[in-house]
Amino acid sequence: MKTTILCAALALGCALPIMKTQAQQLPSGNPKDFNVKPCLHSIGYAGFWRGQAQLSLDDFLVKAKELGYDAVMVMAKRPHLSPLDFDDAARKKLKARLAELKLTLAALAGYSDFTAGIDKPGIPNVEIQAAYVGEVARLARDLGCPMVRIFTGYERPGVPYDRQYGAVVEGLKLAGKEAAKYGVTLVVQNHHDIALHHDAMHWLLKEVNHPNVMSGWDAWSPTLENLTPADIRKSIHLMKPFLVNTIAAQYRRQARFHYVHELTNYQRQEDVLRATQMSDPQGVIDYKAFIGALKEIGYRGYLVYEMCEVLNGGGSIENLDKTAKDFLQYVEQFK
């Protein structure tokens, strides 16, 4: 019967029904419903940054549980969870392992860039990116995971902005359709250049207009854009119709200078940012204000912690663990 309906739909050129997205709770609008659930991102134990220790995926899962986390976000790339490395049997084994450890796989972290290769129009890069996101969504479905975090695109020089913006819109629509096949929600993080500001991101998501494409809105990008606390609060209220996830990271600024020999003087350069503990009084991101605004809109989702830069205190296992525990203690004040 299902086959007959499918064939008839195809013959008539009808749109096939989209699988219902697994429940992602949007903010209720009532502060009484506010509930943040801490979650640890595996990128902190991936060994990507100078001096950072690296754990295997299984060792990371065990570590997260030992530290006191009940939920994790896992990178959908090597060295942790690339779709290339996990066949059906490996996926079943991993799902069983998560159940054994009593860990919730809150989200997979996808790594998209819909403007990549835009200067080479003969290569269908937007389709390639959407296909990768679709494979990650299928992986998420197989693991019982409801969300995949993705990005927009970096702005490339020499290419008209609207052409790049259009590629992001096209890519998100294609990726959303792929994710819908598996009942998975894509959460777009404010990370890449295109639609970084909240006004642009809000416009983008309305233009994409797909129920499986939502927002993972973070505090650190608006802070580094030099937005005021009032503007950051405004951004959260604006993103409320789409906001289902947020990733937290704290940073310190370090001033940089360039020596100008002929002036026997120094010129100020852009600051460099270094990761630090959430409780660090020198941290530049006002999470009390940010999370306070999340409470105002009745946010009900994960607060995912990432150690995603060279870290204050170094990248040893001991310091990574100490920093991850600090996050759990920090979040307690908001419960």
C-alpha positions as CSV (number, residue, x, y, z in Angstrom):
1,M,0.0,0.0,0.0
2,K,2.8,2.4,1.0
3,T,4.6,1.6,-2.3
4,T,1.4,2.3,-4.3
5,I,1.0,5.7,-2.6
6,L,4.6,6.6,-3.2
7,C,4.4,5.7,-6.9
8,A,1.2,7.7,-7.3
9,A,2.8,10.7,-5.6
10,L,5.8,10.5,-7.9
11,A,3.7,10.1,-11.0
12,L,1.6,13.1,-10.1
13,G,4.6,15.2,-9.2
14,C,3.4,15.6,-5.7
15,A,5.7,16.6,-2.8
16,L,6.4,13.7,-0.6
17,P,5.5,14.1,3.1
18,I,8.3,15.2,5.4
19,M,9.0,13.0,8.4
20,K,8.0,14.7,11.6
21,T,11.0,16.3,13.3
22,Q,11.9,14.8,16.6
23,A,10.6,17.1,19.4
24,Q,12.8,20.1,19.9
25,Q,11.3,22.4,22.4
26,L,11.2,26.1,21.4
27,P,11.2,28.7,24.2
28,S,7.7,28.9,25.8
29,G,7.8,32.6,26.5
30,N,7.2,31.9,30.2
31,P,10.3,32.4,32.5
32,K,8.8,29.7,34.8
33,D,9.5,27.1,32.1
34,F,13.2,28.0,31.8
35,N,15.4,24.9,32.0
36,V,19.0,24.6,30.9
37,K,20.6,21.2,30.7
38,P,24.4,21.0,30.7
39,C,26.1,19.1,27.8
40,L,29.8,18.5,26.9
41,H,31.1,18.9,23.4
42,S,33.6,16.3,22.4
43,I,35.8,18.9,20.5
44,G,37.4,19.7,23.9
45,Y,39.1,16.3,23.8
46,A,39.9,16.2,20.1
47,G,43.5,17.4,20.2
48,F,43.0,20.1,17.6
49,W,44.7,23.0,19.6
50,R,48.2,23.4,20.7
51,G,49.0,21.2,23.6
52,Q,45.4,19.7,23.8
53,A,45.2,16.1,24.7
54,Q,43.2,13.8,22.5
55,L,40.8,11.0,23.5
56,S,39.1,8.4,21.4
57,L,35.3,8.7,21.1
58,D,34.7,5.9,23.6
59,D,37.3,7.4,26.0
60,F,35.5,10.7,25.7
61,L,32.1,9.2,26.5
62,V,33.5,7.5,29.5
63,K,35.2,10.7,30.6
64,A,32.0,12.8,30.2
65,K,30.1,10.4,32.4
66,E,32.9,10.3,35.0
67,L,32.9,14.1,35.1
68,G,29.2,14.2,35.9
69,Y,27.6,14.9,32.5
70,D,24.4,13.2,31.4
71,A,24.5,14.6,27.8
72,V,27.1,15.1,25.1
73,M,27.5,16.7,21.7
74,V,29.9,14.7,19.4
75,M,31.8,16.0,16.4
76,A,30.6,14.5,13.1
77,K,34.2,14.3,11.8
78,R,37.4,12.5,12.6
79,P,38.9,11.7,15.1
80,H,35.5,11.1,16.7
81,L,32.4,10.3,14.6
82,S,32.8,10.6,10.9
83,P,30.0,9.0,8.8
84,L,32.8,7.4,6.8
85,D,34.0,5.4,9.7
86,F,30.7,4.1,11.2
87,D,28.7,1.5,9.2
88,D,25.4,0.1,10.4
89,A,27.0,-2.3,12.8
90,A,29.2,0.4,14.3
91,R,26.2,2.7,14.7
92,K,24.3,0.0,16.6
93,K,27.2,-0.7,18.8
94,L,27.7,3.0,19.6
95,K,24.0,3.5,20.4
96,A,24.2,0.5,22.8
97,R,27.3,2.0,24.4
98,L,25.5,5.3,25.0
99,A,22.7,3.5,26.6
100,E,25.1,1.5,28.7
101,L,26.7,4.7,29.9
102,K,23.3,6.3,30.4
103,L,24.4,9.2,28.2
104,T,22.1,11.3,26.0
105,L,23.5,12.1,22.6
106,A,22.0,15.6,22.5
107,A,23.5,16.6,19.1
108,L,26.0,15.9,16.5
109,A,28.3,18.7,15.4
110,G,28.3,19.1,11.7
111,Y,30.9,21.2,9.8
112,S,29.4,22.9,6.8
113,D,30.5,25.8,4.7
114,F,28.0,26.5,1.9
115,T,30.2,29.1,0.2
116,A,33.2,26.8,-0.1
117,G,34.4,26.6,-3.7
118,I,31.9,29.3,-4.9
119,D,34.6,30.7,-7.2
120,K,34.5,27.4,-9.1
121,P,30.8,27.3,-10.4
122,G,31.4,24.1,-12.3
123,I,31.6,22.1,-9.1
124,P,28.3,21.6,-7.3
125,N,29.7,22.5,-3.9
126,V,26.4,23.5,-2.4
127,E,25.0,20.1,-3.2
128,I,28.1,18.4,-1.8
129,Q,27.7,20.3,1.4
130,A,24.0,19.5,1.7
131,A,24.8,15.8,1.0
132,Y,27.3,15.8,3.8
133,V,24.8,17.3,6.2
134,G,22.3,14.7,5.0
135,E,24.7,11.9,5.8
136,V,25.3,13.4,9.3
137,A,21.5,13.6,9.8
138,R,21.1,10.0,8.8
139,L,23.9,9.1,11.3
140,A,22.1,11.1,14.0
141,R,18.8,9.3,13.2
142,D,20.6,5.9,13.5
143,L,22.0,6.9,16.9
144,G,18.6,8.3,18.2
145,C,20.0,11.9,18.2
146,P,17.5,14.7,17.4
147,M,19.8,17.5,16.3
148,V,22.7,18.4,14.0
149,R,24.6,21.6,14.5
150,I,25.7,23.3,11.2
151,F,27.2,26.6,10.0
152,T,26.4,29.0,7.2
153,G,29.4,30.0,5.1
154,Y,32.6,32.1,5.2
155,E,32.6,35.2,3.0
156,R,35.0,34.8,0.0
157,P,36.8,37.8,-1.5
158,G,36.1,38.7,-5.1
159,V,32.6,37.1,-5.2
160,P,29.4,39.3,-4.9
161,Y,27.9,39.1,-1.4
162,D,24.4,38.3,-2.6
163,R,25.7,35.4,-4.6
164,Q,27.3,34.0,-1.5
165,Y,24.3,34.6,0.6
166,G,22.1,32.9,-2.0
167,A,24.3,29.8,-1.9
168,V,23.8,29.6,1.9
169,V,20.0,29.9,1.5
170,E,20.0,27.2,-1.2
171,G,22.3,25.0,0.8
172,L,20.2,25.3,4.0
173,K,17.0,24.5,2.1
174,L,18.6,21.4,0.5
175,A,20.1,20.3,3.8
176,G,16.8,20.9,5.6
177,K,15.0,18.6,3.1
178,E,17.7,15.9,3.7
179,A,17.4,16.2,7.5
180,A,13.6,16.0,7.3
181,K,13.9,12.5,5.8
182,Y,15.4,11.4,9.1
183,G,13.3,13.4,11.5
184,V,16.3,15.5,12.5
185,T,16.5,19.2,13.3
186,L,19.4,21.3,11.9
187,V,20.5,24.0,14.3
188,V,22.5,26.9,12.6
189,Q,25.2,28.3,14.8
190,N,26.2,31.9,14.6
191,H,29.8,31.1,13.7
192,H,30.7,31.8,10.0
193,D,30.7,35.2,8.3
194,I,27.4,35.0,6.5
195,A,24.4,36.0,8.7
196,L,26.5,36.3,11.8
197,H,24.5,39.2,13.2
198,H,21.2,38.4,14.8
199,D,19.2,40.6,12.3
200,A,20.8,38.8,9.4
201,M,20.4,35.3,11.0
202,H,16.7,36.0,11.7
203,W,16.2,37.1,8.1
204,L,18.0,34.1,6.8
205,L,16.0,31.6,8.8
206,K,12.8,33.2,7.7
207,E,13.9,33.1,4.1
208,V,14.9,29.4,4.4
209,N,11.5,28.8,6.0
210,H,12.0,25.1,6.7
211,P,10.7,23.5,9.9
212,N,13.8,21.4,10.2
213,V,16.2,24.4,10.1
214,M,16.4,26.2,13.5
215,S,18.9,28.2,15.4
216,G,21.7,27.4,17.8
217,W,22.3,30.9,19.1
218,D,25.5,31.6,21.1
219,A,26.8,34.5,23.3
220,W,30.4,34.7,22.2
221,S,29.9,35.8,18.6
222,P,27.8,38.8,19.6
223,T,30.3,39.7,22.3
224,L,33.2,39.6,19.8
225,E,31.1,41.8,17.5
226,N,31.2,44.3,20.3
227,L,27.5,44.3,20.8
228,T,26.2,45.8,24.1
229,P,24.5,43.6,26.7
230,A,21.2,45.3,25.7
231,D,21.8,44.3,22.1
232,I,22.7,40.7,23.0
233,R,19.5,40.5,25.1
234,K,17.6,41.8,22.0
235,S,19.2,39.2,19.9
236,I,17.8,36.4,22.1
237,H,14.3,37.8,22.0
238,L,14.5,38.1,18.2
239,M,15.8,34.6,17.8
240,K,13.1,33.1,20.1
241,P,11.0,31.6,17.3
242,F,13.9,29.5,16.2
243,L,16.1,29.0,19.3
244,V,16.5,25.3,20.3
245,N,20.2,25.1,21.3
246,T,23.2,27.2,22.5
247,I,26.9,26.5,22.8
248,A,28.9,28.2,25.6
249,A,32.6,29.0,25.7
250,Q,34.4,31.6,27.7
251,Y,37.4,33.7,26.5
252,R,40.1,36.1,27.6
253,R,41.4,38.9,25.4
254,Q,45.2,39.3,25.0
255,A,46.4,42.6,23.5
256,R,48.7,42.4,20.5
257,F,51.1,45.1,19.2
258,H,53.4,45.4,16.1
259,Y,56.7,47.1,16.5
260,V,57.3,50.0,14.0
261,H,61.1,50.3,13.8
262,E,61.2,53.8,12.1
263,L,58.9,55.2,14.8
264,T,60.5,53.3,17.7
265,N,57.0,52.6,18.8
266,Y,54.2,50.0,18.7
267,Q,50.9,49.8,16.8
268,R,47.9,48.2,18.4
269,Q,46.7,45.1,16.5
270,E,43.5,43.0,16.9
271,D,43.3,41.1,20.2
272,V,43.9,37.4,20.2
273,L,41.3,35.3,22.1
274,R,42.2,32.4,24.4
275,A,39.7,29.9,26.0
276,T,39.3,30.0,29.7
277,Q,37.1,28.7,32.5
278,M,33.5,29.8,32.7
279,S,34.1,31.1,36.2
280,D,37.2,33.2,35.2
281,P,36.6,36.8,36.3
282,Q,38.7,37.9,33.3
283,G,36.3,36.2,30.9
284,V,34.8,38.7,28.4
285,I,31.4,37.1,27.9
286,D,28.6,38.1,30.2
287,Y,26.9,34.8,30.7
288,K,24.8,35.9,33.6
289,A,23.2,38.5,31.3
290,F,22.9,36.0,28.4
291,I,21.4,33.2,30.4
292,G,19.2,35.7,32.2
293,A,17.8,36.6,28.8
294,L,17.3,32.9,28.0
295,K,15.3,32.7,31.2
296,E,13.1,35.6,30.1
297,I,12.0,33.8,26.9
298,G,11.5,30.4,28.7
299,Y,14.4,28.6,27.0
300,R,14.2,24.8,27.4
301,G,17.2,23.2,26.0
302,Y,20.9,22.3,26.3
303,L,23.7,24.6,27.3
304,V,26.6,22.8,25.5
305,Y,30.1,23.5,26.7
306,E,33.1,23.6,24.4
307,M,36.8,24.1,25.0
308,C,37.5,25.3,21.5
309,E,40.8,27.2,21.6
310,V,44.2,27.2,23.3
311,L,43.1,26.8,26.9
312,N,44.1,28.8,30.0
313,G,46.2,26.3,32.1
314,G,47.1,24.2,29.1
315,G,45.6,21.2,27.3
316,S,46.5,18.4,29.6
317,I,43.8,15.9,30.5
318,E,43.9,17.2,34.1
319,N,43.2,20.8,33.0
320,L,40.6,19.8,30.5
321,D,38.8,17.8,33.2
322,K,39.1,20.6,35.7
323,T,37.7,23.1,33.2
324,A,34.8,20.8,32.3
325,K,33.9,20.4,36.0
326,D,34.1,24.1,36.4
327,F,31.3,24.5,33.8
328,L,29.0,22.1,35.7
329,Q,29.5,24.1,38.9
330,Y,29.0,27.4,37.1
331,V,25.7,26.2,35.6
332,E,24.3,25.2,39.0
333,Q,23.5,28.9,39.8
334,F,21.0,29.0,36.9
335,K,19.0,26.0,37.8
